[in-house]
């Protein structure tokens, strides 16, 4: 086990990548995403901005910044994040609060989830708080050791911190962030050894609260109704899901051909972001959908492998949390696109258009690479 003053010597910075397999999978998914964002957004961007590659350029810029951060974070000793976890969470919470301040926070699509930056850029603090929470939870759970089995030590403090973030998320409102934070937080506590009865018991107690949230807004009720029967209101609440299912149905096994899809032409809402998988289904068919699922399976499998091979509790929890975050977001996005869950605005990680999402996820993968190098150093008998 490590202490605050102990560090693990990583491999020489001359190495281009700490984990070539993880890098390869990531680059393939990014390339797939750029191609599909271009195909899905070309006509929309042409009509709106007079430049068919407008969204492609935005995606490309985010990828460049994200890859730079990924490389930088892969060279940073991962124990740096343990030592800065509390400061990182505090700064992320401050950013999350900034969205409510007039003139700084920006309201788009009926939600206040963005902070204005100079030169017309925006950042989405919700993407940053996810990783700040994971790092903080990993540090706290590792520090408590066997104390995690205690309700007052291992369960209650983490739930209180998580509840603060959830309340800020619901105030935006961003129900998706609340779901992601809660799910990943509970999974990390379970993996760290928090008693199952504490987790299950609190989940049961939260059911009335979740029910109240679900019926507290008309648009949430409409989403639930459209999920149960989208054809009851095909031109309004059920429109997104129906058009997505039509896209999948038209694609067949091999698809109609890259760039030849019809649903993206002002039929399918948000074809280049939340519903990009439907465009994949129409243009590349079942083969394309299975390919992207396989790529995410490989990414998650690699992340879990890194977590399992890591001996340090903090690094293991951190690697698991990052992997779980990417995997759960991908799973929810795919489920929504296929009509398996109520609609929710969550991008497909590394694929959908979304600058902050791309950058933060690539930064997280960079941390995974650093942890992978640490695990190999441990295995080879490196100094701890």
ZABA-670539 format. One line per 10 residues: number of its first residue (from 1); their letters; for each residue x, y, z of C-alpha. Coordinates in Angstrom, 2 decimals, always signed. Layout:
% residues N
NUM> A> X/Y/Z; ...
***
This chain:
% residues 384
1> XXXXXXXXXX> +0.00/+0.00/+0.00; +1.12/+3.54/-0.64; +1.14/+6.59/+1.60; +0.84/+10.29/+0.81; +4.61/+10.67/+0.48; +5.16/+7.58/-1.64; +5.12/+7.62/-5.43; +5.52/+5.12/-8.16; +8.16/+5.72/-10.80; +6.53/+5.58/-14.21
11> XXXXXXXXXX> +8.25/+4.60/-17.42; +10.36/+7.17/-19.19; +8.39/+10.06/-20.77; +10.19/+9.20/-24.02; +7.65/+6.43/-24.55; +4.86/+7.75/-26.76; +2.08/+5.88/-24.97; +1.78/+4.00/-21.70; -0.89/+1.67/-23.10; -0.81/+1.16/-26.90
21> XXXXXXXXXX> -3.90/-1.09/-26.89; -6.02/+1.47/-25.05; -4.72/+4.21/-27.37; -5.54/+2.16/-30.46; -9.12/+1.46/-29.34; -9.63/+5.12/-28.46; -8.31/+6.38/-31.81; -10.54/+3.94/-33.72; -13.63/+5.12/-31.81; -12.68/+8.79/-32.35
31> XXXXXXXXXX> -12.18/+8.21/-36.07; -15.52/+6.43/-36.30; -17.10/+9.36/-34.48; -15.64/+12.05/-36.74; -16.84/+10.22/-39.83; -20.37/+9.78/-38.45; -20.61/+13.35/-37.11; -19.66/+14.62/-40.57; -22.23/+12.40/-42.25; -24.97/+13.20/-39.74
41> XXXXXXXXXX> -24.43/+16.98/-39.61; -23.35/+17.98/-43.12; -26.79/+19.01/-44.42; -27.82/+20.61/-41.12; -24.59/+22.61/-40.92; -24.90/+23.65/-44.57; -28.43/+24.97/-44.02; -27.66/+26.66/-40.71; -24.13/+27.99/-41.16; -23.40/+27.71/-44.87
51> XXXXXXXXXX> -20.55/+25.32/-44.08; -21.22/+21.58/-44.17; -18.10/+20.87/-42.11; -18.92/+23.36/-39.34; -19.64/+20.68/-36.72; -16.80/+18.51/-37.99; -14.36/+21.35/-37.35; -15.72/+21.82/-33.84; -15.37/+18.11/-33.19; -11.86/+18.11/-34.62
61> XXXXXXXXXX> -10.79/+21.00/-32.39; -12.17/+19.23/-29.31; -10.35/+16.02/-30.28; -7.04/+17.87/-30.72; -7.38/+19.49/-27.29; -8.54/+16.22/-25.77; -5.67/+14.20/-27.23; -3.22/+16.78/-25.91; -4.69/+16.43/-22.42; -4.74/+12.64/-22.77
71> XXXXXXXXXX> -1.04/+12.56/-23.55; -0.26/+15.02/-20.74; -2.31/+13.13/-18.15; -0.78/+9.82/-19.23; +2.63/+11.23/-18.18; +1.45/+12.56/-14.80; +1.93/+10.33/-11.78; -1.67/+9.22/-11.02; -1.17/+9.81/-7.29; -1.21/+13.52/-8.13
81> XXXXXXXXXX> -4.99/+13.21/-8.48; -5.26/+11.68/-5.02; -3.43/+14.62/-3.47; -5.57/+17.19/-5.33; -8.94/+15.42/-5.07; -10.54/+17.78/-2.56; -9.40/+20.93/-4.38; -10.58/+19.48/-7.69; -14.03/+18.70/-6.31; -14.36/+22.18/-4.79
91> XXXXXXXXXX> -13.42/+23.88/-8.07; -15.80/+21.64/-10.02; -18.64/+22.47/-7.63; -17.87/+26.16/-8.09; -18.09/+25.71/-11.85; -21.39/+23.88/-11.45; -22.76/+26.79/-9.41; -21.62/+29.33/-12.03; -24.26/+28.07/-14.46; -26.92/+29.74/-12.29
101> XXXXXXXXXX> -25.27/+33.18/-12.33; -26.81/+35.50/-14.98; -24.32/+36.63/-17.58; -22.00/+33.71/-16.88; -24.29/+30.71/-17.12; -25.99/+30.07/-20.44; -29.43/+28.56/-20.94; -29.76/+26.37/-24.01; -32.70/+24.10/-24.74; -34.46/+25.08/-21.50
111> XXXXXXXXXX> -31.61/+24.03/-19.19; -28.79/+26.01/-17.57; -25.87/+23.63/-18.10; -23.22/+25.77/-19.75; -20.74/+28.47/-18.75; -19.82/+31.13/-21.28; -16.20/+31.54/-22.29; -14.57/+34.22/-24.47; -14.72/+33.98/-28.28; -18.09/+32.23/-28.28
121> XXXXXXXXXX> -17.01/+29.00/-26.55; -18.95/+27.17/-23.85; -18.01/+24.54/-21.28; -20.35/+22.11/-19.58; -19.38/+21.80/-15.90; -21.44/+18.62/-15.54; -18.82/+16.75/-17.60; -16.05/+17.98/-15.30; -17.87/+17.25/-12.04; -18.24/+13.60/-13.06
131> XXXXXXXXXX> -14.48/+13.06/-13.04; -13.96/+15.24/-9.97; -16.47/+13.06/-8.10; -14.77/+9.86/-9.24; -11.34/+11.07/-8.12; -12.72/+12.27/-4.76; -14.59/+9.01/-4.16; -11.52/+6.94/-5.07; -9.36/+8.89/-2.61; -11.92/+8.83/+0.19
141> XXXXXXXXXX> -12.82/+5.14/-0.17; -9.16/+4.11/-0.29; -8.27/+6.28/+2.72; -10.98/+4.74/+4.90; -9.68/+1.19/+4.43; -11.77/-1.31/+6.42; -13.82/+1.62/+7.70; -15.84/+1.55/+4.47; -17.92/-1.24/+5.99; -19.19/+1.17/+8.64
151> XXXXXXXXXX> -22.36/+3.12/+7.87; -21.09/+6.33/+9.46; -17.63/+6.14/+7.87; -17.93/+4.29/+4.59; -21.46/+5.09/+3.43; -22.96/+8.26/+4.88; -20.20/+10.80/+4.03; -20.10/+9.71/+0.38; -23.87/+9.81/+0.03; -23.97/+13.34/+1.47
161> XXXXXXXXXX> -21.38/+14.59/-1.04; -23.17/+12.79/-3.84; -26.51/+14.29/-2.76; -25.08/+17.82/-2.99; -24.05/+17.26/-6.60; -27.39/+15.62/-7.41; -29.33/+18.60/-6.02; -27.28/+21.01/-8.13; -27.85/+18.79/-11.15; -31.62/+18.68/-10.65
171> XXXXXXXXXX> -31.70/+22.47/-10.26; -30.33/+22.96/-13.81; -32.29/+20.65/-14.52; -30.05/+17.76/-15.61; -31.63/+14.49/-14.56; -29.09/+12.56/-16.63; -26.19/+13.93/-14.57; -28.00/+12.97/-11.36; -28.49/+9.41/-12.64; -24.87/+9.07/-13.79
181> XXXXXXXXXX> -23.39/+10.46/-10.56; -25.60/+8.22/-8.41; -24.98/+5.07/-10.45; -21.21/+5.46/-10.68; -20.97/+6.51/-7.04; -22.90/+3.46/-5.82; -20.85/+1.13/-8.04; -17.58/+2.55/-6.71; -18.77/+2.15/-3.13; -19.79/-1.43/-3.84
191> XXXXXXXXXX> -16.41/-2.26/-5.40; -14.59/-0.60/-2.48; -16.39/-2.83/+0.02; -19.29/-0.74/+1.34; -21.88/-3.10/+2.79; -24.49/-4.21/+0.27; -27.35/-3.74/+2.74; -26.44/-0.07/+3.09; -26.50/+0.44/-0.68; -29.67/-1.57/-1.32
201> XXXXXXXXXX> -31.47/-0.08/+1.67; -30.72/+3.49/+0.60; -31.75/+2.70/-2.98; -35.14/+1.46/-1.75; -35.59/+4.55/+0.42; -34.83/+6.74/-2.61; -37.60/+5.23/-4.76; -40.35/+7.61/-3.52; -37.99/+10.55/-4.12; -37.27/+9.36/-7.67
211> XXXXXXXXXX> -40.99/+8.88/-8.30; -41.68/+12.43/-7.12; -38.97/+13.80/-9.42; -40.38/+11.81/-12.33; -43.85/+13.28/-12.00; -42.79/+16.79/-10.90; -42.36/+18.08/-14.45; -44.71/+17.66/-17.39; -41.89/+16.96/-19.84; -40.66/+14.05/-17.71
221> XXXXXXXXXX> -44.16/+12.57/-17.59; -44.37/+12.98/-21.36; -41.05/+11.17/-21.80; -42.22/+8.25/-19.70; -45.48/+8.02/-21.65; -43.65/+8.19/-24.98; -41.30/+5.44/-23.81; -44.23/+3.18/-22.95; -46.07/+3.96/-26.19; -44.28/+6.33/-28.59
231> XXXXXXXXXX> -46.98/+5.86/-31.25; -49.60/+7.40/-28.94; -48.23/+10.83/-29.90; -46.06/+10.21/-33.00; -45.70/+13.88/-33.98; -44.66/+15.21/-30.58; -43.36/+13.28/-27.55; -42.86/+10.04/-29.45; -41.28/+11.63/-32.52; -37.62/+11.15/-31.56
241> XXXXXXXXXX> -37.91/+7.49/-30.66; -40.05/+6.65/-33.69; -37.65/+8.34/-36.12; -34.73/+6.57/-34.46; -36.43/+3.18/-34.80; -37.25/+3.98/-38.44; -33.56/+4.68/-39.03; -32.55/+1.33/-37.56; -35.25/-0.44/-39.55; -34.20/+1.15/-42.85
251> XXXXXXXXXX> -30.58/+0.17/-42.34; -31.02/-3.58/-42.36; -27.82/-5.55/-41.89; -25.37/-3.59/-44.07; -27.06/-0.18/-44.15; -28.02/+2.10/-47.03; -24.46/+3.41/-47.38; -22.33/+6.02/-45.65; -23.75/+9.50/-46.24; -26.92/+8.15/-47.88
261> XXXXXXXXXX> -29.20/+8.14/-44.84; -32.56/+9.92/-45.00; -33.58/+10.21/-41.35; -30.80/+12.69/-40.56; -32.29/+15.13/-43.09; -34.39/+17.08/-40.59; -36.42/+14.02/-39.52; -34.26/+12.72/-36.67; -33.66/+15.38/-33.97; -30.02/+15.76/-32.88
271> XXXXXXXXXX> -28.63/+13.21/-35.36; -25.04/+14.35/-34.75; -25.21/+14.21/-30.96; -27.66/+12.24/-28.82; -29.06/+10.08/-31.65; -25.92/+9.50/-33.68; -26.20/+5.73/-33.19; -29.46/+5.81/-35.19; -27.54/+7.35/-38.10; -24.99/+4.55/-37.76
281> XXXXXXXXXX> -27.83/+2.04/-37.83; -29.35/+3.48/-41.00; -26.15/+4.09/-42.98; -23.98/+1.20/-41.78; -26.72/-1.16/-40.65; -26.57/-3.76/-37.93; -22.94/-4.40/-38.87; -22.03/-0.82/-38.02; -23.97/-0.85/-34.73; -22.32/-4.13/-33.68
291> XXXXXXXXXX> -18.93/-2.66/-34.58; -19.38/+0.35/-32.30; -20.72/-1.90/-29.51; -17.66/-4.14/-29.91; -15.32/-1.15/-29.73; -16.89/+0.04/-26.49; -16.77/-3.51/-25.13; -13.03/-3.59/-25.83; -12.56/-0.17/-24.24; -14.44/-1.17/-21.10
301> XXXXXXXXXX> -12.72/-4.57/-20.94; -9.33/-2.88/-21.15; -10.27/-0.38/-18.44; -11.48/-3.11/-16.09; -8.33/-5.12/-16.79; -6.22/-2.14/-15.73; -8.30/-1.78/-12.56; -7.98/-5.47/-11.67; -4.22/-5.55/-12.21; -3.62/-2.49/-10.04
311> XXXXXXXXXX> -2.65/-3.28/-6.45; -3.19/+0.17/-4.92; -6.76/+0.68/-3.68; -6.98/+4.31/-4.78; -5.79/+3.56/-8.31; -8.06/+0.53/-8.57; -11.11/+2.55/-7.55; -10.09/+5.40/-9.87; -9.60/+3.10/-12.87; -12.92/+1.37/-12.18
321> XXXXXXXXXX> -14.75/+4.68/-11.78; -13.45/+6.10/-15.07; -14.28/+2.89/-16.91; -17.73/+2.68/-15.34; -18.48/+6.30/-16.28; -17.68/+5.79/-19.96; -19.44/+2.43/-20.08; -22.65/+3.54/-18.35; -22.96/+6.65/-20.51; -22.50/+4.56/-23.65
331> XXXXXXXXXX> -25.05/+2.01/-22.41; -27.67/+4.64/-21.59; -27.18/+6.45/-24.91; -27.56/+3.22/-26.87; -30.60/+2.18/-24.84; -32.30/+5.56/-25.41; -31.58/+5.47/-29.13; -33.09/+1.98/-29.41; -36.17/+2.90/-27.37; -35.21/+0.71/-24.40
341> XXXXXXXXXX> -35.29/+3.57/-21.86; -37.02/+6.98/-21.73; -35.28/+9.64/-23.80; -32.47/+11.51/-22.07; -29.90/+13.88/-23.49; -26.67/+11.94/-23.03; -24.01/+11.87/-25.76; -22.32/+8.69/-26.93; -18.82/+9.09/-25.43; -16.03/+9.84/-27.94
351> XXXXXXXXXX> -18.51/+9.60/-30.82; -21.25/+12.23/-30.45; -20.64/+15.92/-31.06; -19.79/+17.60/-27.75; -16.60/+19.47/-26.97; -16.51/+19.23/-23.17; -17.54/+15.58/-23.27; -14.82/+14.67/-25.77; -12.12/+16.57/-23.87; -12.97/+15.24/-20.41
361> XXXXXXXXXX> -13.33/+11.65/-21.57; -9.99/+11.74/-23.37; -8.41/+13.26/-20.26; -9.91/+10.41/-18.24; -8.45/+7.86/-20.65; -5.08/+9.57/-20.19; -5.36/+8.92/-16.44; -6.20/+5.28/-17.22; -3.00/+5.07/-19.28; -0.96/+6.41/-16.36
371> XXXXXXXXXX> -2.57/+3.85/-14.05; -1.76/+1.12/-16.59; +1.90/+2.13/-16.52; +1.83/+2.06/-12.72; +0.32/-1.44/-12.73; +3.10/-2.69/-15.02; +5.72/-1.09/-12.75; +4.22/-2.90/-9.76; +4.23/-6.20/-11.66; +7.87/-5.74/-12.67
381> XXXX> +8.91/-4.95/-9.10; +9.23/-1.19/-9.53; +9.83/+1.00/-6.49; +6.74/+2.14/-4.65
***
